[in-house]
C-alpha cells in the first residue's frame, strides 16, 4: 500500500519533495473532512430556513384567524346594536388588512401551494359583499331583524374564512412534519457518510503518515550510515542522491565533506611523513657531532700528553666509527655493525678512561644479521660513561646485553655508576616525554635522541625505559623484527 501511495505521489508530481507531499496529504485530508461538514451545514441551513419560513407562515396565519373570526363580526355587531354608526366602524379597514396579509402569505407559501389561502381570500370578498349589504340595509332603515339575520351570515362567512385558515395551518404543519422526517432520514445518511469518510480519512492519514515516514526515514538512515562510515574512517564511502529533494543538498554536502576530509588527511599524512623524515634526519645527524666533540677533546688531551701512539689508535677507531655511522646513507644496519660501531666507540673511550672503565657486550651471535636502526646503543653507552661512571670513585663498568623474545629484540645498557636520585630520575623521564630535549636537562640529550628516533622510526609509543638507583642505572628498549621494510618505506629510508 505504501508503494501504491509512492506511485500516486510520483504520478502527481509530488514524489520528490517532502513539502509537496505534506501539502498534498493535508489537502486530501482537509477535503475529506470538509465534504461532510459542508454537506451538514448546507442541509441544516436549508432545512432550518424551511422550518423558519414554515413557522413564520403559520404564525402569520394564526394571527389572522382572530381578526377574521372575532374582530370583524364583533365590529359588525356593534354597528347592528347601534353602538357605532356604519360610517364610523372599522370593518373595511379590518377586511383590507386581512386581504393584504392573505395576499402576502400567498406569495410566500411553500412551493407556491396556497389553495386554502386562495379560498380564504375569495371568501373574504364574499364577506365584504355581506358587509356592503349591511351598510345598504342600515342606510335604507331596514328592520333590526333583517340586520341581525345578515349579521349571522357575516359571522358564518367569517367562520368559514377562519376554518380555511385553520385548515391551512394543519396542512402546513403536516408538510413541516414530512419535512422533519425527510430531514431526519437524510441526517442519518449524512451521519453514516461522515462516519465512512472519517474512517477513510483515518485510513488515508495512517497510510500517508507511513509513506511520509518511510520517505523521511529511509534517506536519513542512509545518511546516518554514511556518517557512521565517515566516523569509522571510511572516507572513500559516498552516499547516493536522496529521493527527497530537501535532503539532496545535505547528501551532496556530506559527499563533498568526505572528499575534502580525505584530501586533507592525505595532505596531512604527506606533511607528517615529510616532517618525520626531517626530524629523523636531524636527530640522527645531531648524535655524531655530539660524539665528535668529546672524541676530539680526547685526542687533544692525548696529544698534549705526548701519547702519539694512542692518538693514532684513537684516530683510526674514530675513522671506523664514522664510517659505520654514515653506512652509505642507510638508516638500518645489521646488529653486528651496530655492535662493531659500539666497540669502536668503546675503544676510543677505553683509551681515555683506561683506569676507570670496563665494558662487556653480551649479545647472542645468532642476532648479528638482524636489522636494527643504527646509532641506538652508542648514545646510551656514552650517557652511561659521562653521567654515571665518570662521577663514580674507582673503576666502573658498562654492560650491553640483548635477547630476542616474542618477535622483539630487547637491548639494555647497564652501568654501575653514581646513579640518579628519585627527583633527577623523574626529571629525566619527564624530559623524554617532551617534544624537544631540555637544554637544562644535564645529560638527557642522548637519551632523548634515542627515545625519539625509536618512536618515530618504529611508529611505537614506547621508547627507552630508565631504572636507576644507588647501584647504577639501566636503560633498555625493545624494537620489533620483521617490519624493517615497512618502517623504512614510512621513514623514507
WOQUIQUI-V207479 format. One record per residue. RES is the residue in one letter. NEAR is the number of other C-alpha atoms within 12 Angstrom. Layout:
res near
RES NEAR
RES NEAR
This chain:
res near
X 15
X 21
X 17
X 16
X 27
X 30
X 16
X 20
X 26
X 19
X 12
X 16
X 15
X 25
X 31
X 28
X 25
X 32
X 19
X 21
X 31
X 25
X 18
X 26
X 32
X 22
X 18
X 21
X 26
X 22
X 18
X 27
X 26
X 20
X 22
X 26
X 22
X 18
X 21
X 25
X 17
X 19
X 27
X 22
X 15
X 18
X 25
X 19
X 18
X 27
X 25
X 17
X 22
X 32
X 22
X 21
X 33
X 32
X 21
X 29
X 42
X 31
X 24
X 39
X 33
X 23
X 31
X 45
X 33
X 24
X 29
X 39
X 40
X 26
X 32
X 45
X 31
X 22
X 29
X 33
X 20
X 18
X 15
X 18
X 20
X 27
X 21
X 16
X 26
X 24
X 36
X 28
X 20
X 30
X 37
X 22
X 22
X 39
X 31
X 20
X 30
X 39
X 25
X 20
X 35
X 27
X 18
X 22
X 30
X 28
X 14
X 14
X 18
X 28
X 25
X 30
X 43
X 26
X 26
X 38
X 35
X 24
X 30
X 42
X 24
X 24
X 39
X 32
X 21
X 31
X 39
X 24
X 24
X 37
X 28
X 18
X 24
X 28
X 17
X 13
X 14
X 18
X 16
X 19
X 16
X 20
X 32
X 24
X 21
X 30
X 33
X 23
X 25
X 38
X 30
X 24
X 32
X 40
X 28
X 27
X 42
X 36
X 26
X 32
X 42
X 28
X 24
X 36
X 32
X 20
X 25
X 33
X 26
X 16
X 23
X 26
X 19
X 17
X 24
X 22
X 15
X 16
X 25
X 17
X 15
X 21
X 24
X 16
X 18
X 25
X 20
X 16
X 22
X 25
X 19
X 18
X 25
X 25
X 17
X 20
X 28
X 21
X 18
X 28
X 28
X 20
X 22
X 33
X 26
X 22
X 28
X 34
X 22
X 22
X 33
X 27
X 21
X 20
X 28
X 25
X 19
X 28
X 30
X 19
X 22
X 29
X 26
X 19
X 20
X 25
X 16
X 13
X 15
X 19
X 26
X 24
X 26
X 27
X 33
X 23
X 23
X 29
X 27
X 32
X 22
X 22
X 28
X 23
X 19
X 25
X 30
X 21
X 20
X 32
X 28
X 20
X 24
X 28
X 21
X 18
X 23
X 21
X 16
X 16
X 20
X 16
X 14
X 16
X 16
X 17
X 14
X 19
X 25
X 19
X 18
X 30
X 26
X 20
X 24
X 34
X 26
X 17
X 32
X 36
X 25
X 24
X 33
X 32
X 18
X 22
X 33
X 24
X 15
X 23
X 33
X 22
X 20
X 28
X 30
X 21
X 20
X 25
X 20
X 13
X 14
X 13
X 18
X 17
X 15
X 27
X 27
X 20
X 25
X 33
X 29
X 20
X 28
X 35
X 21
X 24
X 32
X 31
X 21
X 32
X 38
X 24
X 21
X 13
X 17
X 22
X 36
X 38
X 29
X 26
X 31
X 26
X 32
X 39
X 39
X 29
X 34
X 39
X 29
X 31
X 41
X 38
X 30
X 37
X 40
X 29
X 30
X 32
X 24
X 19
X 16
X 25
X 34
X 29
X 31
X 22
X 28
X 21
X 26
X 20
X 17
X 15
X 27
X 22
X 18
X 30
X 28
X 38
X 42
X 40
X 44
X 47
X 48
X 42
X 41
X 43
X 47
X 43
X 37
X 44
X 41
X 31
X 30
X 39
X 35
X 30
X 22
X 24
X 15
X 18
X 23
X 33
X 34
X 40
X 33
X 35
X 29
X 29
X 27
X 22
X 14
X 12
X 15
X 21
X 28
X 29
X 36
X 33
X 42
X 41
X 43
X 34
X 35
X 28
X 32
X 32
X 17
X 16
X 13
X 22
X 27
X 19
X 22
X 33
X 29
X 21
X 29
X 33
X 24
X 19
X 16
X 21
X 27
X 22
X 14
X 13
X 23
X 21
X 30
X 39
X 32
X 42
X 44
X 39
X 42
X 41
X 45
X 36
X 44
X 38
X 30
X 34
X 42
X 35
X 24
X 18
X 19
X 23
X 30
X 37
X 31
X 35
X 26
X 29
X 21
X 18
X 20
X 31
X 35
X 34
X 42
X 33
X 37
X 33
X 38
X 30
X 26
X 17
X 21
X 25
X 20
X 17
X 30
X 26
X 17
X 24
X 31
X 25
X 26
